[in-house]
Amino acid sequence: MTTAQMVACARLPPPAPGARLVLDTPATPRVRLRVWRAEDCEPRSYRATAHADVELTWLTEGEIGYAVGTRRLDVVAGSAMLVPSDTEHATSFPSRMHGSALHIDRDTLVEIADALGCAHGPVLGLVRDAAPLTALGSVLVEESTRAERGDRGALLAADAIAEAMIAIALRGAPPPDDAKRAPRDPSIASAVRYIEAAYAEPLTVDGMARAAKMSRFHFSRRFRDETGRSPYRYLVDVRLARAAELLRRGRCGVTEASLSVGFSDPSRFARMFRARFGAAPSQWSEATRTRVVHALPARAST
């Protein structure tokens, strides 16, 4: 290498890797712990994705931005956030970050929520008073690392700590927002119950309007005002959520899932499923069977 080439290389910035996964291990049989670290890299963003497990994320250094639709939430050091299952979200961080996440089997979370008497499941948002979570999280990482080395006592400790963290997170979860409340209009509330009970049938907007005893135009406008979605979009979302649940539990294949929730065209189902959850139904099914959550890195943001 010539002197000129050496000078040119010296001026180049060092490589800027993204976040490194430094620990990926079961904290309990149905809860997975993942620890990420990024050291002085360029700003980084990841494509939107969704997963069947509930995510509890906390940071000890730096910050992470979560984009969910048009909403953005920032998790900074010392704070924690819950991401409900089946919620498509994109993440990004500016340069330096050290964070951890529990990926919690939905059935496990429901069991703990029932034991606590929670009136609702986890809602997207920051956990109130996250200090106990971040403190326990540090201990959980230590115990899980020891458990990976074969320490049985550490495995028992990790199980207990993870369950305590889930309970604390549920107690501090944000309350349901207006979008989660039942419609105030009795006719629209009845239509919502009808959709959620008969989603697998060949429903039409005209049929929904007749069931609500409204004209199609008035029904569609009132439904959107009450739920934030059109009747058809609401029906599709219910069908996709039910299909995702079937695939998550491994009860059927992709074609059977699509037909059982009301999609007559499996190809159309696959396109809509990918648009909703950021992954093909077959990939979703495989990922949930193996309990692996995949993050797809995109080009670094500027």
C-alpha positions as CSV (number, residue, x, y, z in Angstrom):
1,M,0.0,0.0,0.0
2,T,1.4,3.4,-0.9
3,T,1.6,6.4,1.5
4,A,-1.2,8.1,-0.3
5,Q,-3.4,5.0,0.0
6,M,-2.6,4.8,3.7
7,V,-3.6,8.4,4.3
8,A,-6.8,7.9,2.4
9,C,-7.7,4.8,4.5
10,A,-6.9,6.7,7.7
11,R,-9.5,9.3,6.8
12,L,-12.2,6.7,6.4
13,P,-14.6,6.3,9.4
14,P,-14.5,3.0,11.2
15,P,-17.1,0.4,10.4
16,A,-20.5,1.2,11.9
17,P,-22.2,-2.0,12.9
18,G,-25.8,-2.1,14.0
19,A,-27.1,-3.6,17.3
20,R,-25.5,-6.9,18.3
21,L,-27.5,-9.6,19.9
22,V,-25.3,-10.5,22.9
23,L,-27.7,-12.9,24.7
24,D,-30.7,-14.9,23.4
25,T,-31.9,-17.5,25.9
26,P,-35.0,-18.8,27.6
27,A,-35.7,-17.1,30.9
28,T,-38.5,-19.6,31.5
29,P,-39.9,-22.3,29.2
30,R,-42.3,-19.8,27.8
31,V,-40.4,-16.5,28.1
32,R,-37.4,-15.6,26.1
33,L,-34.7,-13.0,27.1
34,R,-32.8,-11.1,24.4
35,V,-30.1,-8.5,25.1
36,W,-29.0,-6.0,22.5
37,R,-26.0,-3.7,22.4
38,A,-24.8,-1.1,20.0
39,E,-21.5,0.8,20.4
40,D,-21.1,4.2,18.8
41,C,-22.5,3.1,15.4
42,E,-24.4,5.2,12.8
43,P,-28.1,5.7,13.4
44,R,-29.9,2.5,12.6
45,S,-33.5,1.6,11.8
46,Y,-35.3,-1.7,11.3
47,R,-38.2,-2.6,9.1
48,A,-41.6,-2.9,10.7
49,T,-42.5,-6.4,12.0
50,A,-44.9,-8.0,14.4
51,H,-44.8,-11.2,16.5
52,A,-47.2,-13.3,18.4
53,D,-45.5,-12.8,21.7
54,V,-45.9,-9.8,24.0
55,E,-42.7,-7.8,24.2
56,L,-41.4,-6.1,27.3
57,T,-38.4,-3.9,26.5
58,W,-36.2,-1.9,29.0
59,L,-33.1,0.1,28.4
60,T,-30.0,0.7,30.6
61,E,-28.2,3.0,28.1
62,G,-29.2,5.1,25.1
63,E,-32.6,5.1,23.6
64,I,-34.8,3.3,21.1
65,G,-37.6,4.7,19.0
66,Y,-40.7,2.7,18.3
67,A,-42.9,3.6,15.3
68,V,-46.4,2.1,15.4
69,G,-48.4,3.5,12.5
70,T,-48.2,7.3,12.8
71,R,-47.4,7.0,16.5
72,R,-43.9,7.2,17.8
73,L,-42.7,6.3,21.3
74,D,-39.2,6.7,22.7
75,V,-37.7,4.3,25.3
76,V,-34.8,5.9,27.1
77,A,-32.4,4.6,29.7
78,G,-34.3,3.7,32.9
79,S,-37.7,3.2,31.1
80,A,-39.6,0.2,29.8
81,M,-42.3,-0.4,27.3
82,L,-44.9,-3.0,26.5
83,V,-45.7,-4.0,22.9
84,P,-48.8,-6.2,22.6
85,S,-48.8,-9.3,20.4
86,D,-49.6,-8.9,16.7
87,T,-48.6,-5.2,16.8
88,E,-46.6,-4.2,13.8
89,H,-43.7,-1.8,14.9
90,A,-40.5,-0.5,13.5
91,T,-37.5,0.3,15.8
92,S,-34.6,2.7,15.5
93,F,-31.8,4.1,17.6
94,P,-29.5,7.0,17.2
95,S,-26.0,5.6,17.9
96,R,-25.3,3.9,21.3
97,M,-27.8,1.6,23.0
98,H,-27.9,-1.2,25.5
99,G,-31.3,-2.8,25.9
100,S,-33.1,-6.0,26.8
101,A,-36.4,-7.5,26.0
102,L,-38.6,-10.3,27.3
103,H,-40.7,-12.0,24.6
104,I,-43.6,-13.5,26.6
105,D,-45.9,-16.2,25.4
106,R,-49.4,-14.8,25.3
107,D,-50.9,-17.6,27.3
108,T,-48.3,-17.1,30.1
109,L,-49.2,-13.4,30.2
110,V,-52.9,-14.0,30.3
111,E,-52.4,-16.4,33.2
112,I,-50.4,-13.8,35.2
113,A,-52.9,-11.1,34.3
114,D,-55.8,-13.3,35.5
115,A,-54.0,-14.0,38.8
116,L,-53.5,-10.2,39.3
117,G,-57.1,-9.5,38.4
118,C,-56.2,-7.2,35.5
119,A,-59.2,-6.0,33.6
120,H,-57.4,-5.7,30.3
121,G,-54.4,-7.1,28.6
122,P,-51.2,-5.1,27.8
123,V,-51.7,-1.9,25.9
124,L,-48.9,-0.3,23.8
125,G,-47.1,2.3,25.8
126,L,-44.5,3.1,28.5
127,V,-44.7,1.3,31.8
128,R,-45.3,3.6,34.8
129,D,-42.5,3.5,37.4
130,A,-40.1,1.3,35.5
131,A,-37.3,1.5,38.1
132,P,-38.1,-1.9,39.7
133,L,-38.2,-3.4,36.2
134,T,-34.8,-2.1,35.1
135,A,-33.3,-3.2,38.5
136,L,-34.7,-6.7,38.2
137,G,-33.8,-6.8,34.5
138,S,-30.1,-6.5,35.4
139,V,-30.3,-9.4,37.8
140,L,-32.3,-11.4,35.3
141,V,-29.5,-11.0,32.7
142,E,-26.9,-12.1,35.2
143,E,-28.9,-15.2,36.3
144,S,-29.8,-16.1,32.7
145,T,-26.1,-16.0,31.8
146,R,-25.3,-18.3,34.6
147,A,-28.1,-20.6,33.7
148,E,-26.7,-20.9,30.2
149,R,-23.6,-22.3,31.8
150,G,-25.5,-25.1,33.5
151,D,-26.3,-23.5,36.9
152,R,-29.6,-25.0,37.9
153,G,-30.1,-22.5,40.8
154,A,-29.7,-19.7,38.4
155,L,-32.4,-21.2,36.1
156,L,-34.9,-21.3,39.0
157,A,-34.0,-17.7,40.0
158,A,-34.4,-16.5,36.4
159,D,-37.8,-18.1,36.2
160,A,-39.0,-16.3,39.4
161,I,-37.5,-12.9,38.4
162,A,-39.1,-13.0,34.9
163,E,-42.5,-13.8,36.4
164,A,-42.1,-10.9,38.9
165,M,-41.1,-8.5,36.1
166,I,-44.2,-9.5,34.1
167,A,-46.4,-8.8,37.1
168,I,-44.8,-5.4,37.7
169,A,-45.2,-4.5,34.0
170,L,-48.9,-5.4,34.0
171,R,-49.5,-3.3,37.1
172,G,-47.8,-0.4,35.5
173,A,-49.2,-0.8,32.0
174,P,-50.9,2.2,30.4
175,P,-54.8,2.0,30.5
176,P,-56.6,1.2,27.3
177,D,-57.0,4.2,25.1
178,D,-60.2,5.4,23.4
179,A,-59.7,3.1,20.4
180,K,-59.9,0.1,22.7
181,R,-63.2,1.1,24.3
182,A,-66.5,-0.4,23.2
183,P,-68.5,1.8,20.8
184,R,-71.0,4.1,22.5
185,D,-73.6,3.7,19.8
186,P,-75.6,0.5,20.7
187,S,-76.2,-0.3,17.0
188,I,-72.5,-0.1,16.2
189,A,-71.6,-2.1,19.3
190,S,-74.1,-4.7,18.1
191,A,-72.5,-4.7,14.7
192,V,-69.0,-5.2,16.3
193,R,-70.3,-8.2,18.3
194,Y,-71.8,-9.6,15.1
195,I,-68.5,-9.3,13.2
196,E,-66.5,-10.8,15.9
197,A,-68.9,-13.8,16.2
198,A,-69.5,-14.4,12.5
199,Y,-66.2,-13.3,10.9
200,A,-65.7,-16.6,9.2
201,E,-69.0,-16.2,7.3
202,P,-69.3,-14.4,3.9
203,L,-70.2,-11.1,5.5
204,T,-70.8,-7.9,3.5
205,V,-71.1,-4.3,4.5
206,D,-74.7,-4.3,3.2
207,G,-75.5,-7.2,5.5
208,M,-73.8,-5.5,8.5
209,A,-75.8,-2.4,7.8
210,R,-79.1,-4.3,7.6
211,A,-78.2,-6.0,10.9
212,A,-77.7,-2.6,12.5
213,K,-80.9,-1.3,10.9
214,M,-79.1,1.5,9.1
215,S,-78.5,2.6,5.6
216,R,-75.1,1.5,4.2
217,F,-73.9,5.1,4.0
218,H,-75.0,6.0,7.5
219,F,-73.7,2.7,9.0
220,S,-70.3,3.1,7.4
221,R,-69.9,6.6,8.6
222,R,-71.0,5.9,12.1
223,F,-68.9,2.7,12.3
224,R,-65.8,4.6,11.3
225,D,-66.5,7.4,13.8
226,E,-66.9,4.8,16.6
227,T,-64.1,2.4,15.8
228,G,-61.6,4.4,13.7
229,R,-61.9,1.8,10.9
230,S,-64.3,1.0,8.1
231,P,-66.6,-2.0,8.6
232,Y,-64.7,-4.0,6.0
233,R,-61.3,-3.1,7.5
234,Y,-62.5,-4.1,10.9
235,L,-63.7,-7.5,9.5
236,V,-60.4,-8.1,7.7
237,D,-58.4,-7.2,10.9
238,V,-60.5,-9.6,13.0
239,R,-60.0,-12.4,10.4
240,L,-56.2,-11.8,10.2
241,A,-55.9,-11.7,14.0
242,R,-57.8,-15.1,14.3
243,A,-55.6,-16.6,11.6
244,A,-52.5,-15.4,13.3
245,E,-53.7,-17.1,16.5
246,L,-54.3,-20.4,14.7
247,L,-50.9,-20.3,13.2
248,R,-49.3,-19.3,16.5
249,R,-50.8,-22.3,18.2
250,G,-49.7,-24.6,15.3
251,R,-53.3,-25.9,15.0
252,C,-53.4,-25.8,11.2
253,G,-51.5,-25.0,8.0
254,V,-51.7,-21.7,6.1
255,T,-54.4,-22.7,3.6
256,E,-56.6,-24.2,6.3
257,A,-56.1,-21.1,8.5
258,S,-57.1,-18.7,5.6
259,L,-60.2,-20.7,4.8
260,S,-61.3,-21.2,8.4
261,V,-61.4,-17.5,9.1
262,G,-63.3,-16.5,5.9
263,F,-60.7,-15.9,3.2
264,S,-61.7,-17.8,0.0
265,D,-58.5,-16.9,-1.8
266,P,-55.3,-18.1,0.0
267,S,-53.1,-15.9,-2.2
268,R,-55.0,-12.8,-1.3
269,F,-54.9,-13.9,2.4
270,A,-51.1,-14.2,2.2
271,R,-50.8,-10.7,0.7
272,M,-53.0,-9.1,3.4
273,F,-51.3,-11.1,6.2
274,R,-47.9,-9.9,5.1
275,A,-49.1,-6.3,4.8
276,R,-50.6,-6.5,8.4
277,F,-47.8,-8.5,10.2
278,G,-44.7,-7.9,8.1
279,A,-44.2,-11.6,7.4
280,A,-45.7,-14.3,5.2
281,P,-48.1,-16.7,7.0
282,S,-45.6,-19.5,6.5
283,Q,-42.8,-17.5,8.0
284,W,-45.0,-16.5,10.9
285,S,-46.0,-20.1,11.6
286,E,-42.5,-21.3,11.5
287,A,-41.2,-18.4,13.7
288,T,-43.9,-18.9,16.3
289,R,-43.2,-22.7,16.5
290,T,-39.6,-22.2,17.1
291,R,-40.1,-19.1,19.3
292,V,-37.6,-17.1,17.3
293,V,-38.3,-13.4,16.6
294,H,-36.6,-12.1,13.5
295,A,-35.6,-8.4,13.1
296,L,-34.9,-7.4,9.5
297,P,-32.3,-4.7,9.3
298,A,-32.9,-1.9,6.8
299,R,-30.5,0.7,5.4
300,A,-29.2,3.0,8.1
301,S,-31.2,6.2,8.4
302,T,-29.6,9.5,7.9
